[in-house]
Amino acid sequence: MILKKRTINAKMVARDVHAGIGDTLLMKKYQLSAKQLEGVLRKLVDADLISHLQLYERTSLSDTQITK
């Protein structure tokens, strides 16, 4: 079975990240799994649409929310 690759507007995702939208809402809005969201966020860093610091802050925020 061949799956068709979807296209997601990177600038829109980056704008949502800058606006502080959380992982759960991003996954729902763009219909992504956690693994797919991780890949998208890494591609945004590679394209300089979000910074490494923004990615790190999201990760530490997610970690603290999960452990509570």
N, CA, C and O atoms as CSV, one atom per row, in Angstrom:
chain,resi,resn,atom,element,x,y,z
A,1,MET,N,N,0.831,-1.178,0.000
A,1,MET,CA,C,0.000,0.000,0.000
A,1,MET,C,C,0.876,1.242,0.000
A,1,MET,O,O,1.755,1.381,0.851
A,2,ILE,N,N,0.650,2.133,-0.934
A,2,ILE,CA,C,1.427,3.365,-1.044
A,2,ILE,C,C,0.629,4.504,-0.408
A,2,ILE,O,O,-0.527,4.744,-0.757
A,3,LEU,N,N,1.273,5.197,0.534
A,3,LEU,CA,C,0.620,6.320,1.193
A,3,LEU,C,C,1.019,7.618,0.517
A,3,LEU,O,O,2.188,7.829,0.194
A,4,LYS,N,N,0.053,8.474,0.308
A,4,LYS,CA,C,0.328,9.773,-0.290
A,4,LYS,C,C,0.889,10.699,0.784
A,4,LYS,O,O,0.346,10.789,1.885
A,5,LYS,N,N,1.969,11.377,0.457
A,5,LYS,CA,C,2.593,12.292,1.388
A,5,LYS,C,C,1.779,13.579,1.461
A,5,LYS,O,O,1.423,14.158,0.435
A,6,ARG,N,N,1.489,14.017,2.678
A,6,ARG,CA,C,0.739,15.259,2.859
A,6,ARG,C,C,1.686,16.434,2.919
A,6,ARG,O,O,2.851,16.291,3.290
A,7,THR,N,N,1.181,17.592,2.554
A,7,THR,CA,C,1.952,18.817,2.647
A,7,THR,C,C,1.359,19.680,3.746
A,7,THR,O,O,0.151,19.911,3.790
A,8,ILE,N,N,2.226,20.153,4.631
A,8,ILE,CA,C,1.809,21.032,5.713
A,8,ILE,C,C,2.546,22.342,5.533
A,8,ILE,O,O,3.748,22.350,5.266
A,9,ASN,N,N,1.835,23.451,5.677
A,9,ASN,CA,C,2.433,24.770,5.524
A,9,ASN,C,C,3.328,25.061,6.735
A,9,ASN,O,O,2.835,25.292,7.839
A,10,ALA,N,N,4.628,25.046,6.518
A,10,ALA,CA,C,5.594,25.218,7.603
A,10,ALA,C,C,5.453,26.577,8.282
A,10,ALA,O,O,5.597,26.676,9.500
A,11,LYS,N,N,5.176,27.615,7.513
A,11,LYS,CA,C,5.040,28.949,8.110
A,11,LYS,C,C,3.835,29.018,9.045
A,11,LYS,O,O,3.876,29.702,10.068
A,12,MET,N,N,2.768,28.312,8.695
A,12,MET,CA,C,1.592,28.296,9.566
A,12,MET,C,C,1.897,27.559,10.873
A,12,MET,O,O,1.502,28.008,11.949
A,13,VAL,N,N,2.597,26.434,10.777
A,13,VAL,CA,C,2.958,25.681,11.983
A,13,VAL,C,C,3.895,26.524,12.840
A,13,VAL,O,O,3.729,26.594,14.057
A,14,ALA,N,N,4.886,27.168,12.207
A,14,ALA,CA,C,5.823,28.012,12.946
A,14,ALA,C,C,5.081,29.152,13.640
A,14,ALA,O,O,5.395,29.486,14.783
A,15,ARG,N,N,4.117,29.741,12.974
A,15,ARG,CA,C,3.331,30.831,13.574
A,15,ARG,C,C,2.578,30.308,14.798
A,15,ARG,O,O,2.501,30.989,15.820
A,16,ASP,N,N,2.024,29.101,14.694
A,16,ASP,CA,C,1.323,28.510,15.829
A,16,ASP,C,C,2.278,28.225,16.986
A,16,ASP,O,O,1.921,28.419,18.148
A,17,VAL,N,N,3.484,27.768,16.674
A,17,VAL,CA,C,4.492,27.513,17.713
A,17,VAL,C,C,4.844,28.825,18.396
A,17,VAL,O,O,4.912,28.888,19.623
A,18,HIS,N,N,5.069,29.877,17.608
A,18,HIS,CA,C,5.393,31.192,18.171
A,18,HIS,C,C,4.250,31.710,19.042
A,18,HIS,O,O,4.485,32.423,20.018
A,19,ALA,N,N,3.029,31.358,18.695
A,19,ALA,CA,C,1.855,31.800,19.459
A,19,ALA,C,C,1.675,30.989,20.740
A,19,ALA,O,O,0.824,31.318,21.566
A,20,GLY,N,N,2.471,29.930,20.910
A,20,GLY,CA,C,2.425,29.147,22.131
A,20,GLY,C,C,1.421,28.012,22.127
A,20,GLY,O,O,1.073,27.488,23.185
A,21,ILE,N,N,0.951,27.628,20.954
A,21,ILE,CA,C,0.004,26.513,20.876
A,21,ILE,C,C,0.722,25.220,21.279
A,21,ILE,O,O,1.828,24.947,20.811
A,22,GLY,N,N,0.097,24.443,22.133
A,22,GLY,CA,C,0.706,23.226,22.667
A,22,GLY,C,C,0.699,22.070,21.681
A,22,GLY,O,O,0.057,22.114,20.631
A,23,ASP,N,N,1.430,21.045,22.055
A,23,ASP,CA,C,1.588,19.862,21.202
A,23,ASP,C,C,0.251,19.210,20.863
A,23,ASP,O,O,-0.003,18.865,19.709
A,24,THR,N,N,-0.595,19.043,21.864
A,24,THR,CA,C,-1.866,18.354,21.643
A,24,THR,C,C,-2.707,19.081,20.597
A,24,THR,O,O,-3.270,18.456,19.698
A,25,LEU,N,N,-2.787,20.400,20.720
A,25,LEU,CA,C,-3.572,21.166,19.757
A,25,LEU,C,C,-2.934,21.158,18.370
A,25,LEU,O,O,-3.636,21.101,17.360
A,26,LEU,N,N,-1.600,21.215,18.323
A,26,LEU,CA,C,-0.918,21.138,17.025
A,26,LEU,C,C,-1.187,19.797,16.351
A,26,LEU,O,O,-1.451,19.740,15.150
A,27,MET,N,N,-1.121,18.725,17.126
A,27,MET,CA,C,-1.361,17.398,16.558
A,27,MET,C,C,-2.793,17.283,16.044
A,27,MET,O,O,-3.038,16.696,14.990
A,28,LYS,N,N,-3.725,17.841,16.789
A,28,LYS,CA,C,-5.124,17.790,16.363
A,28,LYS,C,C,-5.350,18.660,15.125
A,28,LYS,O,O,-5.976,18.222,14.159
A,29,LYS,N,N,-4.844,19.881,15.158
A,29,LYS,CA,C,-5.050,20.827,14.054
A,29,LYS,C,C,-4.477,20.310,12.744
A,29,LYS,O,O,-5.107,20.427,11.694
A,30,TYR,N,N,-3.277,19.735,12.809
A,30,TYR,CA,C,-2.595,19.291,11.588
A,30,TYR,C,C,-2.691,17.781,11.367
A,30,TYR,O,O,-2.075,17.244,10.447
A,31,GLN,N,N,-3.461,17.105,12.209
A,31,GLN,CA,C,-3.676,15.660,12.115
A,31,GLN,C,C,-2.345,14.895,12.083
A,31,GLN,O,O,-2.057,14.150,11.146
A,32,LEU,N,N,-1.550,15.104,13.131
A,32,LEU,CA,C,-0.229,14.494,13.237
A,32,LEU,C,C,-0.158,13.600,14.463
A,32,LEU,O,O,-0.810,13.854,15.476
A,33,SER,N,N,0.635,12.561,14.356
A,33,SER,CA,C,0.959,11.754,15.529
A,33,SER,C,C,2.074,12.485,16.283
A,33,SER,O,O,2.649,13.446,15.772
A,34,ALA,N,N,2.371,12.030,17.488
A,34,ALA,CA,C,3.451,12.644,18.269
A,34,ALA,C,C,4.782,12.541,17.516
A,34,ALA,O,O,5.573,13.484,17.508
A,35,LYS,N,N,5.015,11.407,16.895
A,35,LYS,CA,C,6.264,11.203,16.147
A,35,LYS,C,C,6.324,12.139,14.936
A,35,LYS,O,O,7.377,12.701,14.635
A,36,GLN,N,N,5.202,12.305,14.248
A,36,GLN,CA,C,5.161,13.204,13.097
A,36,GLN,C,C,5.378,14.645,13.526
A,36,GLN,O,O,6.078,15.396,12.846
A,37,LEU,N,N,4.780,15.044,14.656
A,37,LEU,CA,C,4.968,16.408,15.151
A,37,LEU,C,C,6.428,16.647,15.481
A,37,LEU,O,O,6.966,17.713,15.181
A,38,GLU,N,N,7.067,15.678,16.089
A,38,GLU,CA,C,8.489,15.806,16.406
A,38,GLU,C,C,9.296,16.052,15.132
A,38,GLU,O,O,10.184,16.904,15.112
A,39,GLY,N,N,8.989,15.310,14.077
A,39,GLY,CA,C,9.689,15.495,12.802
A,39,GLY,C,C,9.433,16.868,12.207
A,39,GLY,O,O,10.350,17.501,11.683
A,40,VAL,N,N,8.200,17.331,12.285
A,40,VAL,CA,C,7.856,18.663,11.762
A,40,VAL,C,C,8.620,19.740,12.534
A,40,VAL,O,O,9.178,20.658,11.931
A,41,LEU,N,N,8.647,19.631,13.859
A,41,LEU,CA,C,9.344,20.632,14.672
A,41,LEU,C,C,10.842,20.651,14.358
A,41,LEU,O,O,11.459,21.715,14.300
A,42,ARG,N,N,11.409,19.481,14.161
A,42,ARG,CA,C,12.846,19.429,13.811
A,42,ARG,C,C,13.102,20.062,12.442
A,42,ARG,O,O,14.112,20.739,12.249
A,43,LYS,N,N,12.193,19.845,11.498
A,43,LYS,CA,C,12.334,20.467,10.182
A,43,LYS,C,C,12.198,21.982,10.276
A,43,LYS,O,O,12.868,22.710,9.543
A,44,LEU,N,N,11.334,22.463,11.174
A,44,LEU,CA,C,11.198,23.909,11.370
A,44,LEU,C,C,12.483,24.504,11.925
A,44,LEU,O,O,12.870,25.608,11.542
A,45,VAL,N,N,13.148,23.784,12.823
A,45,VAL,CA,C,14.440,24.241,13.349
A,45,VAL,C,C,15.469,24.267,12.227
A,45,VAL,O,O,16.210,25.239,12.082
A,46,ASP,N,N,15.516,23.194,11.430
A,46,ASP,CA,C,16.474,23.119,10.322
A,46,ASP,C,C,16.266,24.248,9.312
A,46,ASP,O,O,17.224,24.724,8.703
A,47,ALA,N,N,15.018,24.672,9.138
A,47,ALA,CA,C,14.694,25.737,8.187
A,47,ALA,C,C,14.772,27.121,8.833
A,47,ALA,O,O,14.431,28.119,8.200
A,48,ASP,N,N,15.222,27.185,10.091
A,48,ASP,CA,C,15.319,28.444,10.847
A,48,ASP,C,C,13.978,29.160,10.990
A,48,ASP,O,O,13.934,30.388,11.057
A,49,LEU,N,N,12.892,28.400,11.037
A,49,LEU,CA,C,11.577,28.997,11.264
A,49,LEU,C,C,11.248,29.057,12.755
A,49,LEU,O,O,10.450,29.888,13.189
A,50,ILE,N,N,11.866,28.174,13.533
A,50,ILE,CA,C,11.850,28.267,14.985
A,50,ILE,C,C,13.274,28.006,15.461
A,50,ILE,O,O,14.070,27.384,14.757
A,51,SER,N,N,13.585,28.483,16.654
A,51,SER,CA,C,14.951,28.331,17.159
A,51,SER,C,C,15.104,27.032,17.960
A,51,SER,O,O,14.123,26.405,18.360
A,52,HIS,N,N,16.358,26.653,18.175
A,52,HIS,CA,C,16.647,25.491,19.018
A,52,HIS,C,C,16.100,25.744,20.422
A,52,HIS,O,O,15.589,24.832,21.072
A,53,LEU,N,N,16.212,26.988,20.881
A,53,LEU,CA,C,15.718,27.333,22.209
A,53,LEU,C,C,14.211,27.136,22.299
A,53,LEU,O,O,13.718,26.620,23.302
A,54,GLN,N,N,13.477,27.534,21.278
A,54,GLN,CA,C,12.028,27.339,21.281
A,54,GLN,C,C,11.688,25.847,21.337
A,54,GLN,O,O,10.766,25.446,22.047
A,55,LEU,N,N,12.421,25.042,20.601
A,55,LEU,CA,C,12.191,23.599,20.618
A,55,LEU,C,C,12.502,23.036,21.998
A,55,LEU,O,O,11.749,22.214,22.521
A,56,TYR,N,N,13.608,23.474,22.588
A,56,TYR,CA,C,13.988,23.005,23.924
A,56,TYR,C,C,12.948,23.409,24.961
A,56,TYR,O,O,12.571,22.605,25.813
A,57,GLU,N,N,12.482,24.666,24.886
A,57,GLU,CA,C,11.482,25.144,25.847
A,57,GLU,C,C,10.188,24.345,25.727
A,57,GLU,O,O,9.547,24.059,26.738
A,58,ARG,N,N,9.796,23.982,24.510
A,58,ARG,CA,C,8.596,23.159,24.315
A,58,ARG,C,C,8.793,21.803,24.962
A,58,ARG,O,O,7.887,21.279,25.609
A,59,THR,N,N,9.987,21.230,24.787
A,59,THR,CA,C,10.272,19.912,25.327
A,59,THR,C,C,10.233,19.951,26.851
A,59,THR,O,O,9.623,19.085,27.478
A,60,SER,N,N,10.884,20.956,27.454
A,60,SER,CA,C,10.894,20.980,28.911
A,60,SER,C,C,9.515,21.312,29.458
A,60,SER,O,O,9.163,20.837,30.537
A,61,LEU,N,N,8.733,22.099,28.763
A,61,LEU,CA,C,7.373,22.385,29.191
A,61,LEU,C,C,6.539,21.114,29.135
A,61,LEU,O,O,5.783,20.822,30.061
A,62,SER,N,N,6.675,20.362,28.053
A,62,SER,CA,C,5.925,19.109,27.914
A,62,SER,C,C,6.326,18.121,29.000
A,62,SER,O,O,5.474,17.447,29.579
A,63,ASP,N,N,7.634,18.035,29.276
A,63,ASP,CA,C,8.110,17.107,30.296
A,63,ASP,C,C,7.521,17.443,31.661
A,63,ASP,O,O,7.080,16.545,32.379
A,64,THR,N,N,7.508,18.716,32.029
A,64,THR,CA,C,7.007,19.087,33.352
A,64,THR,C,C,5.503,18.873,33.432
A,64,THR,O,O,4.994,18.514,34.494
A,65,GLN,N,N,4.794,19.081,32.360
A,65,GLN,CA,C,3.342,18.866,32.374
A,65,GLN,C,C,3.035,17.371,32.487
A,65,GLN,O,O,2.064,16.988,33.140
A,66,ILE,N,N,3.837,16.544,31.871
A,66,ILE,CA,C,3.596,15.107,31.896
A,66,ILE,C,C,3.838,14.553,33.304
A,66,ILE,O,O,3.097,13.681,33.760
A,67,THR,N,N,4.872,15.053,33.996
A,67,THR,CA,C,5.216,14.507,35.293
A,67,THR,C,C,4.299,15.005,36.407
A,67,THR,O,O,4.332,14.456,37.508
A,68,LYS,N,N,3.494,16.014,36.156
A,68,LYS,CA,C,2.600,16.536,37.205
A,68,LYS,C,C,1.382,15.676,37.358
A,68,LYS,O,O,0.524,15.964,38.192
